[in-house]
Amino acid sequence: MSNTYGDWLRAQREAAGLTQQELADSAIMTRSHIAHIEAGRRIPSKADARRLDKALNTGNVLSSFLPSDDSAVADYFEAAWHLEQQATMIREFALSYIPGILQTERYARAVLSADFPPRSEEECDRLVVTRLERSRILTDPVTPVVWALLDEAVLRRPIGGADVMSEQLMHLVQLSESRRVRAHVLPCRLGAHPLMQSMLTLMWFEDQPPVAYSEGLSIGKVHDSPAMVDRLRGAYDLAMSDALPLTESLALITATAKGYGHHD
């Protein structure tokens, strides 16, 4: 984004006599997010812009002149997307398919092409680009720390066909072997488990309390109530305690990839 927006935000904040932390507190945001916006590194969400306008008493100026964003995400995922980019630790649970930040291009296209109503090729292209942009958080060698807990059904469902699945699973193995991501499989033989109703993402931050994000069909919700986050974290920890150890999980993922046709 052009830094004109960030410069203007900084000027309004300083004119109001507020520090970044004071503005963050008033707008219910994080200081680091304010800093990123002012530096031109991030675009605030529409909800963030409205809260900034209210905190700075600037009417709807920040909302009206929000820079256009070429990225494409579902409306219900927008808040979680911005949080994901700030997180220092992310723990994912996948019920049906590989989490977005871990997807390969072909796998992402296959997932997005399955939605109803069908998308145009152009719209699908935009969504794939955004999903791959999200994965750039993994280019940092350390942050965020990412754990992926996968229901075994994720490995067994041949999304995109055998070749796409093989490539996707080996991508996950490579991320795990490089110690960039820690992947665990929750075996089908376990039966019922506390996370089987939806996918779940837990996120921790440098300067704000942790949040959770749950998602189902065409609906998603960010949970920031400490009691709810603790409850969802407990469910995640309980499910993780029943998952295969890392070495066994990677062996199963590798064997499944080979079953789809991957060869060393």
CORHUDA-V795377 format. One record per residue. N is the residue number from 1. PHI is phi in degrees with one decimal (NA if undefined). PSI is psi as a letter, one per 40 degrees, with the letter a starting at -180 (NA if undefined). BURIAL is I if it has 24 or more other C-alpha atoms within 12 Angstrom, else O. Layout:
n	phi	psi	burial
N	PHI	PSI	BURIAL
N	PHI	PSI	BURIAL
This chain:
n	phi	psi	burial
1	NA	i	O
2	-65.2	i	O
3	-81.4	e	O
4	-56.9	d	O
5	-63.8	d	I
6	-63.4	d	I
7	-63.4	d	O
8	-66.8	d	O
9	-61.1	d	I
10	-60.0	d	I
11	-63.2	d	O
12	-67.2	d	I
13	-64.4	d	I
14	-68.4	d	O
15	-63.9	d	O
16	-82.2	e	O
17	72.8	f	O
18	-109.0	i	O
19	-79.4	i	O
20	-59.0	d	I
21	-66.6	d	O
22	-65.5	d	O
23	-66.3	d	I
24	-60.3	d	I
25	-61.8	d	O
26	-69.7	d	I
27	-92.8	e	I
28	56.8	f	I
29	-131.5	a	I
30	-105.9	i	I
31	-60.5	d	I
32	-64.7	d	I
33	-66.4	d	I
34	-57.9	d	I
35	-61.8	d	I
36	-66.0	d	I
37	-65.8	d	I
38	-63.7	d	I
39	-83.4	e	O
40	82.1	e	O
41	-89.8	e	O
42	-138.9	i	I
43	-104.1	h	I
44	-69.2	i	I
45	-70.5	i	I
46	-60.9	d	I
47	-66.3	d	I
48	-61.0	d	I
49	-61.4	d	I
50	-64.6	d	I
51	-68.6	d	I
52	-64.9	d	I
53	-57.8	d	I
54	-66.2	d	O
55	-66.8	d	I
56	-97.9	e	I
57	56.9	f	O
58	-108.6	f	O
59	64.8	b	O
60	-123.7	f	O
61	-62.6	d	O
62	-65.0	d	I
63	-74.1	d	I
64	-68.3	d	O
65	-103.4	f	O
66	-59.7	h	I
67	-59.4	i	I
68	-64.3	i	O
69	-118.4	h	O
70	-77.5	e	O
71	-71.6	i	I
72	-122.6	h	I
73	-138.9	i	I
74	-63.0	i	O
75	-54.2	d	O
76	-70.3	e	O
77	-97.6	e	I
78	-56.5	d	I
79	-63.5	d	I
80	-65.1	d	I
81	-61.7	d	I
82	-65.9	d	I
83	-65.2	d	I
84	-56.8	d	I
85	-72.5	e	I
86	-102.7	e	I
87	-68.5	i	I
88	-97.0	d	I
89	-143.6	h	I
90	-130.4	h	I
91	-120.9	h	I
92	-106.9	i	I
93	-120.7	h	I
94	-112.3	h	I
95	-95.5	d	I
96	-124.8	d	I
97	-151.2	i	I
98	-59.4	h	I
99	-56.7	i	I
100	-52.3	d	I
101	-70.5	e	I
102	-108.2	e	I
103	-82.9	i	I
104	-81.2	i	I
105	-61.3	d	I
106	-68.7	d	I
107	-66.7	d	I
108	-59.2	d	I
109	-64.0	d	I
110	-65.7	d	I
111	-62.9	d	I
112	-69.9	d	I
113	-74.6	e	I
114	-86.6	e	O
115	-67.9	i	O
116	-125.0	h	O
117	-68.7	i	O
118	-59.6	i	O
119	-95.2	i	O
120	-70.9	i	O
121	-62.0	d	O
122	-64.1	d	O
123	-65.0	d	O
124	-62.2	d	I
125	-59.6	d	O
126	-62.3	d	I
127	-66.4	d	I
128	-64.0	d	I
129	-58.9	d	I
130	-63.1	d	I
131	-63.5	d	I
132	-70.6	d	I
133	-62.0	d	I
134	-59.6	d	I
135	-70.7	e	I
136	-65.0	e	O
137	-63.3	e	I
138	-85.3	e	I
139	-73.0	d	O
140	-70.0	h	O
141	-69.0	e	O
142	-126.3	d	O
143	-108.8	h	I
144	-81.4	i	I
145	-73.6	h	I
146	-122.0	h	I
147	-112.7	h	I
148	-123.0	h	I
149	-101.7	h	I
150	-112.9	h	I
151	-62.0	h	I
152	-57.3	d	I
153	-59.2	d	I
154	-60.1	d	I
155	-75.0	d	I
156	-86.0	d	I
157	-83.2	h	I
158	-80.4	g	I
159	-65.9	h	I
160	82.2	e	I
161	98.9	i	O
162	-61.0	d	I
163	-65.8	d	I
164	-64.0	d	I
165	-64.5	d	I
166	-59.7	d	I
167	-62.0	d	I
168	-64.0	d	I
169	-67.6	d	I
170	-70.4	d	I
171	-61.9	d	I
172	-65.4	d	I
173	-60.9	d	I
174	-63.3	d	O
175	-62.4	d	I
176	-72.1	d	I
177	-68.2	d	O
178	-82.7	e	O
179	68.3	e	O
180	-81.5	d	I
181	-135.7	i	I
182	-109.8	h	I
183	-110.7	h	I
184	-127.8	i	I
185	-109.6	h	I
186	-96.8	h	I
187	-67.2	i	I
188	-61.5	d	O
189	-63.8	e	O
190	-63.1	d	O
191	82.5	b	O
192	-67.6	i	O
193	-148.0	i	I
194	-71.6	e	I
195	-110.8	e	I
196	-77.3	e	I
197	-90.6	d	O
198	-166.7	i	I
199	-77.6	i	I
200	-147.5	h	I
201	-126.5	h	I
202	-111.4	h	I
203	-132.6	h	I
204	-116.1	i	I
205	-135.8	i	I
206	-70.3	d	O
207	-137.1	f	O
208	-155.3	i	O
209	-64.3	i	I
210	-66.5	i	I
211	-131.8	i	I
212	-127.4	i	I
213	-135.6	h	I
214	-116.4	i	I
215	-143.8	i	I
216	-129.9	a	O
217	-70.1	h	O
218	59.0	f	O
219	-150.8	i	O
220	-149.0	i	I
221	-144.3	h	I
222	-88.9	h	I
223	-108.8	h	I
224	-119.1	e	I
225	-67.0	h	O
226	-53.9	d	O
227	-65.9	d	O
228	-69.2	d	O
229	-61.8	d	I
230	-62.6	d	O
231	-64.4	d	O
232	-69.2	d	I
233	-65.0	d	I
234	-62.1	d	O
235	-64.4	d	I
236	-64.6	d	I
237	-62.1	d	I
238	-65.8	d	O
239	-65.3	d	I
240	-61.6	d	I
241	-66.2	d	O
242	-97.8	e	I
243	-75.5	i	I
244	-68.0	i	I
245	-58.7	i	O
246	-56.0	d	I
247	-60.9	d	O
248	-67.5	d	O
249	-63.6	d	I
250	-66.1	d	I
251	-64.5	d	O
252	-67.8	d	I
253	-62.9	d	I
254	-64.2	d	I
255	-63.2	d	O
256	-67.6	d	I
257	-59.8	d	I
258	-65.9	d	O
259	-64.6	d	O
260	-81.7	e	I
261	118.5	e	O
262	-73.4	i	O
263	-131.2	h	O
264	-61.3	NA	O
